[in-house]
Amino acid sequence: MTAELVRGQNHPVSQSRVEIRVSAGTPVLALASLADEQGRFTGTEVLAHPGARTLPGVDAPAELADRHTFAVDLDAVAADVHRVGVLLVLPPGGPVRFGAVPASHVAVAGPDGGTEIAGYTLTGLDAETAVVALELYRRQGAWKVRAVGQGYADGLGALLADGGLSVPAARELAATALRTVAPAKEADASLATMPTLVGDLRAPQTPAQAPASVPEPPDPIPVSGVPYAGTPGPAPGGDGSPTISYTHPRRRRTSSEPPEPAPRPAAAAEPGQPPRPVAGDASGWSMDERLYNQVWGMFEDLARTVAAYRSAVEFADNRMERELDDALSDPRHRLGGSGNAARDTARARREELVAQAQAVLDRDLAQLIAEAEVVEPALPASYARWDNPVWHGHRTPEEGPLALRLGDLHLPERPDLRIPMLVRLPLERGLWIDNGRTGSEAAMAMDTDRLRRAAMDMAVAHAVRLLAVHPAGRVSVHVIDAAGAGAASLAPLVRAGVLAAPPAAGAAGVTRTLAELTRRVDLVQMALKAGAPEDLPPDVDTADQLLIVHDFPHGFDDRAVTQLRYLADEGAAVGVHLLMVADRDEASAYGPLLDPLWRSLMRLSPVPDNHLADPWVHHAWTFEPDVPPQGSRVLDQALDRVAEARRTTRP
């Protein structure tokens, strides 16, 4: 039985040799692309087209036509290729957009005219002239097919550029492919709308077609990162919640060596069953990086499989409504019982479609749950929950971590499936723990004092984790608690003696701490600009600095507010990071003056809150903070080890 996919949905491919069949509503150029695990093109030998039809494992069609067949041998695909894409491109001189021609259909089938495994009809296209129809992708050693249906109004060149090629390379490769089916003049003219370079950065591309309808995110703010190639990036601006991104564009590889390959997955328990998950089943330069990339893959898989389910249900609802409208408007159904029969048939079709979508969702969620059960116990301390046994034997490391866990993320379709929310280090932006009662239903239902205590406990837990997973003395923690309201939460830090100075109290303490950190930012910036980062005054602490601000704006005057904004804007680039615990409403007297400050910080909640969105389909993800279990001594034990490591390494 053929699986009929909707945009974003996936289906297993159990055969290594398959063919991909294309039936287009007009003659199109059908191409195949090869990409890495992140969907990025790594060179110009990544596109199979009529002028260069064969790539390892893929044979592309030879000419322009409305029907095409690709031959694919997945066993022959190179090990560093994780995605094989099928691209459809309107030729120069033909129709100007896919929305003006009948919908194309693509299918994956057995070789030599075998039975279809999965099919997908590219509906909902409009201004696109080049689309990624579907892709075969590698996951845990097995292959799947995903219905993509994303396109670019600016054509093949824009698609290739968005996949990671430089604009000149994308333009040249697109022109080479198009010249095989069109005169050189027309091929080159079709690339005239491609973006040009801005400085040394490629102008960002926005796909013309967004995914199927999903809930709108609550005022997302873009976070640094590169979205999956060919999908919408973060929504623009706003002052609400950020999109979640696991990438860090400022981080660069320190080695030219290729990444360690992912471990081979274990054999399936039974023939036809998916392979058993393996912790670290992703490429990377270290086990920590492989685990990080695996968590990223789980997050992406959950986002997409839920988006596909919601899209399928919406499609079923719309189809039923359309069929019911047709039944009611047909005079023949107004007599006898034929109208009731038509309505019953429409509802039955809807239930069948929803049941099929639910079965696919349940299958994918079961696989993700099995993977989470393997991955969670294998996480290092910086990624692990506070109740993970890894903390019992944790010792101060010799190197800093790749990323830090802030909490967990889940969706309402399966709340017990938690994906770790990891943020790359060094932090690119500050964190804001919102202790106000207007953020979520959980916050509204909570006593104000308890909510404020939970927010400060959460901030302290993040500070302890940062200290514990970095080498001794690598991070210095400062605290501004002008009114002393956070003393109970801060007690473990004070007792362990790991703070750079006692918590700053009163207006004088606020002024002194901010002046010290502002001076450090200024000196480091000047040293870097002068090309002499080592020429700093001896009293400047070269460790990374974390400033925890509690009860803002209590104790802050206008000058202090200006300095805080300066630290938020300039500090992260030179190792001064901000962790705010504040209620935005309490600072409302400053009006729009503080809007840039709130927008620059990543908002978190001390209680469950669905205020985060992903960069692809913008689900409203529920964030749950990760704090030590009630009555646990894990925080004190971690602080004891930090204090001991500082004593033993002190000169």
N, C-alpha and C positions, 0 to 999 in steps of 0.2 A: 504494500500500500504506500503510495506517495505521500510524503508529508508536505502539506501546503504551508509555507512559512509566511509570516508577516515581518515587516521591517524590524530588525534587531533580534529576531528569533534564531535559534541555532538547532542543529540536528546532527547526531553522530554520523560519521562516514566510516563504515566498517571495512570497506575495500580499499586496497592500496592503488589499484588501477581503476580510474573512473574517466568518464567524459562529461564535459559541460556543454549543454545544448542551449543555444540562444535563438529565440524567435522574436525578432524586432518588428515594430510597426512600420519601419522604413529602412532602407539600406544604411548600415552603420559600420564603423570600424570597430572590430572586437579585438581587444588586447589583453594580455596577461601581465600582471606585475608581481614582483617578489619583494617582500619586506621582512624586517626583523621583528623581534618580539613586541616592540613598541609601535609597529606599523610604519617604521621609517625606511625610506629607500637609502641604500648605502653606496650607491654608485650609478653609473649609466648603464651597466649590464643588468638591469633589473626590469626591463620591459621587453616582452615578446610582441612583435608587430610584423606586418607583412614583409618588411625589409630585413628583419632578423627574427625569423619565426621560432627558433628553438632556443630554449633555456633549459638547464638541468631539470628534468622532470615535467616540462611543459612544452607542448607544441601549439602554437597559435594559428588561427585561420590565415589563408593566403591572400584574401581579397575583400573588397567591399561587397556586402550582401545583407539581405534581411534575415538570413538563417546561417548560423555558424555552429561548428563543433570543435571544442578543444579536447585534446588528449592529454591526460594528466597521470603521471606515475609518481605517487607520493613517496614511495621508497627511494626514488632517484632525486628528490628535492634535497638541496644542500642542507647540512645540519644547522647552519646559522639562519636559514630561512624559516620563519614561523607563520607567514601569511602569504597565500597565493590569491591575488585579487583578479576578478574579471571586470574589465573596464569596457564600457560602450561609449563611443564618441561619434557625434554627428560630423560628417565630412564637410569641408568648406564647399560652399555653393549649394548645399542641401537645405533641409529644414533648419530654421534658426533656433529652435528649442524643442526639448523633448515633450513639453506640454502640448505641442501642436500636432503630435502624432499619436497613434494608438499605443497603449502600454506594452512594453516589451516583457517577455517571459524568459526566465533562465531556469535551468534544471540541472541537477547533478544526477548522473545515471551510471549504471554499469557499463563497461567497455563494449565496443562493437555492437551498439544498438541494444544494450541491456536495459533492464527495468529501471525506471526513475526512482531515485532514493528520496529526493526532496526538490520542490519547485518553489519559485517565487515570482510574482507579477509586480513589476515596478510601477505601482500606482502613485498618484499624488505629486508627480514631477511637474515642473513649470518652466522656469527660465534656463534650466540646465542644458549645457551642450556636451558635457562629459560627466559620466556617472560611474561610481563603483557599484556594480550590480550586486555581487556577492563575493564572499571570500572563503577559502578553505584555510583553517587555522589550526595550529598545533597546540594541544593543551594536555599536559601530563602524559606525554608520549603518544597520545591518540589524536586523530584528526576529526574536526567538525566542520560543518558548513554554516555560515551565518549570512542571513539576508541583510544587506547593507542599505542599498537604495539611496546613497548620498551623492549629490552632484554639484557641479561648479558652472556657474553662468559664464565664467571666463575661459572655460574649455580645458583641454588636456594639459596645457602648460601650467595653469593654476593648480590643477590636481597634483601634478608632479612636484611643483614647488611646495605645496602644503605637506607633501610627504617627506620633505627633508632635503630635496635637491636645491642647490643654489638657483637663483632666477636665470642666470645665463645657461646653466646646464639643463634646467627644465625646459627652457625655450628651445634649445638646440635639439634635445631629444624629442620633444613634441613635434618640431618641424620635420625631423627625420621620419617620424612615423606617418605624419600627414602627407608628406610628399610622395609616399607610395601609392596614394589613392587620389591625389589632386595635384594640379600644376603647382610649381614652386611658389609662384606669385600668390596664389590663393592660400596656400598653406602658411606662408609667412604673414599674410594679411590677417589671418584668423588669430594670430598671436599678438596682435597690436594692442589688445585690451589687457594684456598681462601686466601685473604691477612691476614697477621698477625698484631698484635698490634705494633704501633710505639709509644713508651713512653706510655702515657695514652690516646692516640688518635687513633681512627680507621683509617686505611689507606683509603684514598678516593677511591671510585669506579667510574669507567666511563662506562656507558652503552655501549654495543657493537653497538647499532643501533641508529643513530641520527634521528631526525624527518625528514619528507619529505622536499625536497629542498626548501629553502627560501633564501632571499637575505643575503649575507654575511655582518656581522657587520663591521664597520670601525675600525679595530685594537682595539678590546675590551681589557680592563684591568679588571681582576676579582675584585669585591667588596666583602667584607665579607658577608657571608650569606650561607644558605643551600638551594640548589635548590630543586624543587619539586621532591619527591622520584621517581626514575626510569626515569628521563629525564636528558639530558646532562647538566653539570654544565657550568660555564662561560668558554669562550674560553681562552686559555693560553696567558699570557703576551702580550707585545706590548707597544707602547707608544702613542696610540691614545685615543679613547674614552672608558669609563668604561661601564660595564654592570650595570644595575639597580637592587639593592636588597633592599627589605624592612626589612630584618632580621638583627639582631645585636647579634652575638654569644657571646659577652662578657656580655650582659645584662642577669641577672638571676632573677628569681622570688623572691620576698621578702616575700611571703606568701605561706604556704602550703595548704591554702584553695583552693578548686576547683574553676575554673573560673565561673563567673556568666553566666547562659545560655543565648543564644540569644533570643530576644523577638520573640514571635510567629508572623509569617507574617499575614497580613490581608487577608481576604477571597478574592478569585478572583472576578472580576467584573461580569463575566459570566462563566457558566460551560465550562470547557475546556480551559479557558484562564489562563495564568500564574498568580501567586499571585502578589498582589501589593507590590512593594518594601517598606521596612521599614528601616529607619535610625538606624544604630547600629545592623544590622542583622548579627551578628557574635559573637562568644564567646569571653570572655575577663574578666579581673578582674575589669574593670571600663568602663564607657561609652566611654572615650577617646580611650581605647584599643580596644573596639568593633568596633568603627569607623575606627581606624587604620587598623584592620584586614579586615574590609569590603572593604576599599579602595584597600588593597592588593588583595582581591578576584576579584574586578572589573578589576584591572590591569592584573591579570592572565587570567581572562575570555576573555578580549579583545585580549590579545596576542595569545591565543590559537584559538579563533574563526576565527581570521584573518589568522593565519597559516593554519587552515583547509581549508579556502576558497582559499587561494593561491595554496595550494597543490591540491585541486580539479580542479582548472583551469589548472594547469600544467599537471595533469593526463589527462584531456580532450584534451589538445593540443597534448600531446604525442600520445594519442590513435588515434586522427585524422590523425596525420602525418604517423603513422604506417599503418592505413587503406588506406590512399592515396598511400603510397608506394606499398602496396599489389595490389591495383587496377591498378597502372601503370605497375607493373611487370607481371601481368596476361595477357597472349596473347589473351584470350577470350574477354578482355575489349578493345582491340585495333580496333575492328570492330564494326560498328554500333554505337548506342548511349549508350551502357551499361557502358562504361568508365565514361561518364558524370554522369550517374545515380549513379554509385558507389561513385564518388566524392561528389555528392550532398548529398547522404546518410551519408557519413562520416562527412561532415560539419554540417548536421542537428543533428547528434548525439552529436557532440561537443557543439552546441548551447544548446541542451537540458540539457546536464550535467552542463554547466556553469549556465544556468538559475536555475537549482536545487540548486547549490551551492550559488548563489546570494540570493535565497529565504531564505535559512538557515542563511546566513550572515545577511540579513535584519532583520530577526526575532530576532536573538541574539543581534544585535546592538540596536534595538528598546527597548529591555528589559534593556540593559545597560544604555541607555539614560534615561529611566524612573527612574532607580535606581540613576543615577547621579543627576537628578533633585530633588530627595528626600534627598540625602546624603549631597550635597554641602551646603545647608542652615543650616544643623545641625552641621557642623564642628566647633570645638573650634578655638580660635584665632590662635593658633600655626599652625593649619592645613588650615586655611581659607585664601581665597584671600583677598587682601587689600580692595576690594570693597564690602566685605561681611558685612552686618549690625552688625555682632557680635562685630566689632571694636568700634561701637558707645558707647556701654555700657561696654567695656572691662575695668577691673581693675587689678592691679598687683596681681598675684595669690600668694598663700601661698606655693605651691609646683611647682617644675619644670615640664615641659611638657615631654611627651613620645617621640615626634617627631616634626620635623619642616618642613614646606613647602618651597621648593626651587623654584617651578614653576609648569608647567603643561606638560603633555605628550599626544601626539596623533599620530595616524597613518593615512596614506593618504586615506584609505578606508572610513573614516568618521572623517574629521578634526575637526568638531564641537563637537565631543565627547572627552572631556578633562578629563584625570585622574590626580589627584593631585600627584606630585612627592614629597614624604615624605622621610626624612632622619632621622634615629633614633638618639636619643641623649643619652649619650654624643657622640659627633662626633668621629668616629674612624679614620678619615683622614681629611686633610685640603681641602679647596675649592679653586679653581682657576677660576676666571672669565676672560676669554680670550678677551682682547680688541684689538687683532690684526685683520687685514682685510683679512687674508687667511683662516679663519675658515669655512665660508659658503658663499653661494651666497648672502644672506641678508647682511652679513658683507661687502662683496666686493662692494655692491651697495650703501653703506652708507658712508657719509663723515667721515674722520678720527676723527676729533674733536668731532662730534656728537656721534660716536661709543665709544670713550673713556669716554665721559660724561655719556653715558647710562650705561657703565660698572661700573663706580664709583657710580652712583645713585643706581644701583642694589646692590652693596656691602653695601651701607649705609642702604638700605631697609632691608637687611638680619640682619645687626647689630641691627637696631631698633627693629625688630621682636624678636631677641634673648633677648634683654633687657626687652621688654614689657611682654614676656610670662614667665619670671623667677621672683622669689621673689626679692624684692629690695636688691641690693648689691650682688646678687649671681653671676653676670657676670661683669667683668671689661673690658673695650674696650680701646685698644691702637691703635694708627695710626702712620704709617710711610709714610710721603708724602714729600720726600726729596726736590723736586723742587717746592712744593706748587701748583702743577697743579690741585689737587683735591679739592681746597679750596671751590669752589662753591657747590659741592656735600656734603662736610663735614659741611657746615654752620649750618644745623639743629642740628647736634650733638654738635657742639661747642656752639651754642646759648643756648641749653638746659642744658649745663654744666654736661653732663653725661659721658664724657670721663675721663679716669684715669689721663690723662695729656694732655696738648695741643698737636696737631699733631707734630710729630718730623720732623724737617726740616734740610737739609744739612747733610753732612757726620757725623758731631758731634752728631746730633740727632739720626741718624741711629745707630751709635755705642752705644750710651747711652741706647736706648730702647732695643736693642738686648742683651746687657750685662745684663740688669735688668731681662729680661725674661729667659735668659740662666741660670742665677744664681738661679732663682726660680725653674726651672726644676731640676737642680743639687741638691738643698737642699731638695726638696720634694722626689726625688728618694732616697737620702741617708736616710731620715727619714723613708721612707717605708721599705727600706732594714733593717734598725735597729729595725723595729717593733714599732716605736714610732712616728706615723704621727703627733701627737699633739705637739711634741717638735721641733717647728720651731721658728726661730728668730721672734721677735715681728714685725719687719718691712716687713715680707713676707705676701703678700696679699693672703689669703686662698681662695678667690673667683676664679671661672673659669676665664681664661684670653682669650680674643679674640684679635689677632693681625691682623690689616688690613694693608697690604703693597701695596702701590700704586706706579706705575711707576718704578717697579723693572726692571733693576738693577741700576737705577740712584741713586748715593750716596753710592753705596755698593763697598767696596774693597774686596779683597780675604778673609780676616778674617771675614767680615760681611756675605759674601756668605756662608762660612763654618758654621757660627752660625745659619743662616737661615735654612740650610739643617738639622742641629741638631734639631732645634725646630720642623721642619716638621716630622722628624723621631721619636723623643722622646717625644715631647710636649703633644700630644693627650692623652697619657696614664696617665699623671699627671695634666690634666686640662688646658693645654695651646694649643689653637687652632689657626690655620693659615687661613687667607682669603686673597689670592693674587689677585691683579688686574694687569695683566701684558700681554705683547706681547712677546711670546717666541722668535720671530725673533730678538728682540732687545737685548736678552741675548745670541745671537749665538756666540759671541766672546769667551764665556766660553767653547764652544764645548760640548763634551759628559760629561763633569764634572757635568752639571746640569740635565742630563737625569733622574737620580734617583729622583730628586726633582719634575720634571713635572709628572713622573709616580706615585709618591706618593699622588698627589692631584687629586681630582675629578674635571674634567674640565666642566665648565658651559659657556653658551654664553649669552651675553646681547641682542641678537636678535635670532629669530627662527633658529634652527639648528638641523639637524637629525644626531646627533653624539653619541647618546646613544643606547645601546642594552640591551635586556632583557636576563635573564639567561637561558631560555629554548630554544627558537627558533631563538634568535638573530635578531629580527626585528630591523630595523633602526628607532628608535622612534624620532619624532620631539619634541625637548624641547623648551618651551616658558617661559621666565622669568615672575615672578609675581612681578610687581611694582605698586605703588599707581597710580590711575587714574590721568590724567593730570588735574591740578588745584585743586586736592583734598588736604584737610588739615589733612588727617588721620594720616600721619606721624608725624606732629607737635603735634597733640592731643595725640598720643601714647607717644611721648617724654615728653610732659607736665606731664602726669600721672606717668611716670617713675621718673621724677625729684621730683614730689610731694611725691611719696612713699619713696624716699630716704631721703627727709627732715624729714618726720614724723617718720621714723624708725631709724634715726641717734641717737646714744647714746649721 
